[in-house]
């Protein structure tokens, strides 16, 4: 079977695994070295390390500085993004985030994210962050949530009206969508109780397709089971989707612990599609 060489747009790692407290399932976040072990099995040449700055997503923050450190330590295997919680530095929408982001960009940060803060898309503090990223031409990875509380991520309603307003207001800002509530919108038969799940029905073109057609600044982060499921739930439609948006779909893993195995099925799925000629060299 022909194997596809890849770059992982969505990587996390702790710089200090020996100090990381155990998670609920008695595991801990992976180290950079453990991520690289996965990469060697998955034919991944490089990954993009993403900090986690909001307390909703991670009790122990993963800082921009740690990602920079790990990227420098393993420069042959990692790039890095920086991250800023939109509520940072005074919790005020007039906070100067351009200066801070510019400093990270000067240090080598390729973008911003993953944004996991529990704020609404219309929050002026988030708009301030988006404006700064747009000004500096830094792409942003966003995790979308279905409601306030009980989860993490930017809050939006079914149909993603908040995301659309952000895309429209910031036409030069590249937004990379991610999470179950984002990828569940692949199909128009979505219901409220399916938003934070992994739908299995055949695709009836939904909001993601509509938004990507209308807004060239919307990209897809295919990481985690949510991104993989968006393609694997309907392989026939996956071919059409990849062909139409190949220049805006980013492969990703979102490996968090050594027990993770969701990446392998998706890897086999993509390799099979390539070997059988369902996707070409130009669109993978």
C-alpha positions as CSV (number, residue, x, y, z in Angstrom):
1,X,0.0,0.0,0.0
2,X,1.3,3.4,-1.0
3,X,2.1,5.6,2.0
4,X,1.5,9.3,2.2
5,X,4.1,11.5,3.8
6,X,2.4,14.1,6.0
7,X,2.7,17.2,8.2
8,X,0.6,17.1,11.4
9,X,-1.1,20.5,11.8
10,X,-2.3,19.7,15.4
11,X,0.3,18.4,17.9
12,X,0.6,18.8,21.7
13,X,3.4,17.8,24.0
14,X,4.5,18.6,27.5
15,X,8.1,19.8,27.9
16,X,8.2,18.3,31.5
17,X,6.4,14.9,31.5
18,X,8.0,14.1,34.9
19,X,6.0,17.0,36.5
20,X,2.7,16.5,34.6
21,X,-0.2,15.4,36.9
22,X,-2.2,12.4,35.9
23,X,-5.4,12.9,33.9
24,X,-8.7,11.3,34.8
25,X,-7.9,8.1,33.1
26,X,-4.5,8.0,35.0
27,X,-2.6,8.9,31.9
28,X,-0.6,12.1,31.2
29,X,0.1,14.2,28.2
30,X,2.7,12.9,25.8
31,X,6.3,14.1,25.7
32,X,7.8,15.4,22.4
33,X,9.8,12.2,22.2
34,X,6.6,10.1,22.5
35,X,5.0,12.1,19.8
36,X,7.9,11.5,17.5
37,X,7.6,7.7,18.1
38,X,4.0,8.0,16.8
39,X,5.2,10.1,13.8
40,X,7.7,7.4,12.8
41,X,4.8,4.8,12.6
42,X,2.5,7.2,10.8
43,X,4.9,8.6,8.1
44,X,4.7,12.1,9.5
45,X,7.7,14.2,8.7
46,X,6.9,17.2,10.9
47,X,4.2,18.4,13.4
48,X,3.0,21.8,14.6
49,X,3.1,22.1,18.4
50,X,0.1,24.0,19.8
51,X,0.1,25.6,23.2
52,X,-3.0,25.3,25.4
53,X,-3.6,28.5,27.4
54,X,-7.1,28.4,28.6
55,X,-8.0,26.8,32.0
56,X,-11.2,25.2,30.5
57,X,-9.1,22.9,28.3
58,X,-6.1,22.1,30.5
59,X,-5.5,22.6,34.2
60,X,-1.7,22.6,33.5
61,X,-1.1,25.1,30.8
62,X,1.1,24.3,27.8
63,X,2.9,27.6,27.1
64,X,4.1,29.1,23.9
65,X,7.5,29.2,25.3
66,X,7.5,25.5,26.0
67,X,6.4,24.8,22.4
68,X,9.2,27.1,21.1
69,X,11.7,25.2,23.4
70,X,10.6,21.8,22.1
71,X,10.6,22.9,18.5
72,X,14.2,24.2,18.9
73,X,15.2,20.9,20.6
74,X,13.6,18.8,17.8
75,X,13.9,21.3,14.9
76,X,13.8,18.5,12.3
77,X,10.4,17.3,13.6
78,X,8.4,20.3,14.8
79,X,7.2,23.8,14.0
80,X,5.2,25.7,16.6
81,X,2.3,28.1,17.1
82,X,1.9,30.5,19.9
83,X,-1.3,31.1,21.9
84,X,-3.0,33.9,23.8
85,X,-6.3,33.6,25.7
86,X,-8.5,36.5,24.4
87,X,-9.2,37.4,28.0
88,X,-5.5,37.8,28.8
89,X,-3.8,41.0,29.9
90,X,-6.6,42.9,31.6
91,X,-9.5,41.0,30.2
92,X,-10.3,44.0,28.0
93,X,-11.1,44.3,24.3
94,X,-8.7,47.2,23.9
95,X,-5.6,45.2,25.0
96,X,-2.7,45.5,22.7
97,X,-2.2,41.9,21.5
98,X,-0.4,42.9,18.3
99,X,2.9,43.6,20.2
100,X,2.8,40.3,22.0
101,X,1.9,38.3,18.9
102,X,4.6,40.1,16.9
103,X,7.2,39.1,19.4
104,X,6.2,35.4,19.1
105,X,6.2,35.7,15.3
106,X,9.6,37.2,15.4
107,X,10.7,34.1,17.4
108,X,9.4,31.8,14.8
109,X,5.7,31.1,15.6
110,X,3.9,30.1,12.5
111,X,0.4,30.9,13.8
112,X,-1.9,31.0,16.8
113,X,-3.9,28.3,18.6
114,X,-5.4,26.1,19.5
115,X,-7.9,28.6,20.8
116,X,-10.0,26.7,23.4
117,X,-11.4,29.6,25.6
118,X,-15.1,29.5,26.6
119,X,-16.2,32.8,25.0
120,X,-18.8,33.5,22.3
121,X,-17.8,34.4,18.8
122,X,-19.3,37.9,19.2
123,X,-17.2,38.6,22.3
124,X,-15.2,41.8,21.6
125,X,-12.2,40.3,23.3
126,X,-12.1,37.5,20.8
127,X,-12.6,40.0,18.0
128,X,-9.6,41.9,19.3
129,X,-7.5,38.7,19.1
130,X,-8.7,37.9,15.6
131,X,-8.0,41.5,14.5
132,X,-4.4,41.2,15.8
133,X,-3.9,37.8,14.1
134,X,-5.3,39.2,10.8
135,X,-3.0,42.2,11.0
136,X,0.1,40.0,11.5
137,X,-1.1,37.4,8.9
138,X,-1.0,34.6,11.5
139,X,-3.5,31.7,10.9
140,X,-5.6,30.6,13.8
141,X,-6.7,27.1,14.9
142,X,-10.1,27.2,16.7
143,X,-11.9,24.6,18.8
144,X,-15.6,25.2,18.6
145,X,-18.0,24.3,21.5
146,X,-21.7,23.7,21.5
147,X,-22.5,25.5,24.7
148,X,-21.1,27.4,27.7
149,X,-19.8,25.0,30.4
150,X,-19.2,21.3,30.4
151,X,-16.7,21.6,27.5
152,X,-14.2,23.9,26.1
153,X,-13.9,26.0,23.0
154,X,-15.4,29.0,21.3
155,X,-19.2,28.9,21.7
156,X,-21.4,28.8,18.6
157,X,-24.9,27.7,17.7
158,X,-25.9,24.9,15.2
159,X,-25.3,26.2,11.7
160,X,-22.2,28.1,12.9
161,X,-23.5,31.6,12.6
162,X,-20.9,33.0,14.9
163,X,-18.1,31.5,12.8
164,X,-19.6,32.9,9.6
165,X,-19.7,36.4,11.1
166,X,-16.0,36.1,12.1
167,X,-15.1,34.9,8.6
168,X,-17.0,37.8,7.0
169,X,-15.5,40.5,9.4
170,X,-12.0,39.2,9.0
171,X,-11.6,38.2,5.3
172,X,-7.8,38.1,5.5
173,X,-7.7,35.9,8.6
174,X,-7.2,32.2,8.0
175,X,-9.3,30.3,10.4
176,X,-8.8,26.5,10.8
177,X,-11.9,24.8,12.2
178,X,-11.6,21.9,14.5
179,X,-13.7,19.8,17.0
180,X,-16.9,17.7,17.0
181,X,-19.3,20.7,16.7
182,X,-17.3,22.0,13.7
183,X,-17.0,18.7,11.8
184,X,-20.5,17.5,12.6
185,X,-21.7,20.4,10.4
186,X,-20.4,18.5,7.3
187,X,-24.0,17.2,6.8
188,X,-27.3,19.1,6.8
189,X,-29.1,16.4,8.7
190,X,-27.4,17.5,11.9
191,X,-29.5,17.8,15.1
192,X,-28.6,19.5,18.4
193,X,-27.9,16.2,20.2
194,X,-25.5,15.1,17.5
195,X,-23.3,18.2,17.7
196,X,-20.8,17.0,20.2
197,X,-20.7,13.5,18.8
198,X,-19.4,11.7,15.8
199,X,-22.3,11.3,13.3
200,X,-22.2,8.2,11.1
201,X,-24.8,9.1,8.4
202,X,-24.0,9.6,4.8
203,X,-23.1,13.2,3.9
204,X,-25.9,15.6,2.8
205,X,-23.9,18.7,2.1
206,X,-24.1,20.9,5.2
207,X,-22.7,24.2,6.6
208,X,-19.0,23.3,6.4
209,X,-19.2,22.8,2.7
210,X,-21.3,26.0,2.2
211,X,-19.0,28.1,4.4
212,X,-15.8,26.8,2.7
213,X,-17.3,27.6,-0.7
214,X,-18.3,31.1,0.3
215,X,-15.3,32.0,2.5
216,X,-11.8,31.2,1.1
217,X,-10.3,32.1,4.5
218,X,-11.9,29.0,6.2
219,X,-9.7,26.0,6.4
220,X,-10.2,22.5,7.9
221,X,-8.1,21.0,10.6
222,X,-8.7,17.3,10.1
223,X,-7.2,16.2,13.4
224,X,-8.7,14.0,16.2
225,X,-11.5,11.6,15.7
226,X,-13.8,14.5,14.7
227,X,-11.8,15.4,11.7
228,X,-11.2,11.8,10.7
229,X,-14.8,11.0,11.1
230,X,-15.8,13.8,8.8
231,X,-14.2,11.9,5.9
232,X,-14.5,8.3,7.0
233,X,-18.2,8.4,7.6
234,X,-18.8,8.7,3.9
235,X,-15.7,7.7,1.8
236,X,-17.5,8.4,-1.5
237,X,-18.2,12.0,-0.5
238,X,-14.7,12.3,1.0
239,X,-13.2,12.0,-2.4
240,X,-15.3,14.9,-3.7
241,X,-14.6,17.0,-0.6
242,X,-10.8,16.4,-0.8
243,X,-10.8,17.2,-4.5
244,X,-12.7,20.5,-4.0
245,X,-10.8,21.7,-1.0
246,X,-7.4,20.0,-1.1
247,X,-5.6,23.3,-0.8
248,X,-7.5,24.1,2.5
249,X,-7.6,20.8,4.3
250,X,-4.8,20.2,6.8
251,X,-4.0,16.7,8.0
252,X,-3.7,16.4,11.8
253,X,-3.5,13.9,14.7
254,X,-4.2,15.6,18.0
255,X,-2.3,13.0,20.0
256,X,-2.6,13.6,23.7
257,X,-1.6,10.3,25.4
258,X,0.4,7.2,24.6
259,X,-2.9,5.2,24.7
260,X,-4.3,7.1,21.7
261,X,-4.9,5.1,18.6
262,X,-7.4,7.1,16.6
263,X,-4.7,8.2,14.2
264,X,-4.0,4.8,12.9
265,X,-7.4,4.1,11.3
266,X,-7.4,7.5,9.6
267,X,-3.8,6.9,8.4
268,X,-4.8,3.6,6.8
269,X,-7.9,5.2,5.3
270,X,-5.9,7.9,3.5
271,X,-3.2,5.5,2.4
272,X,-5.9,3.2,0.9
273,X,-7.5,6.1,-0.9
274,X,-4.2,7.0,-2.4
275,X,-3.2,3.4,-3.3
276,X,-6.6,2.8,-5.0
277,X,-6.3,6.1,-7.0
278,X,-9.3,7.7,-5.2
279,X,-7.1,10.8,-4.4
280,X,-4.1,11.9,-6.5
281,X,-0.7,13.3,-5.7
282,X,-2.1,16.8,-6.4
283,X,-4.9,16.6,-3.9
284,X,-3.5,14.9,-0.8
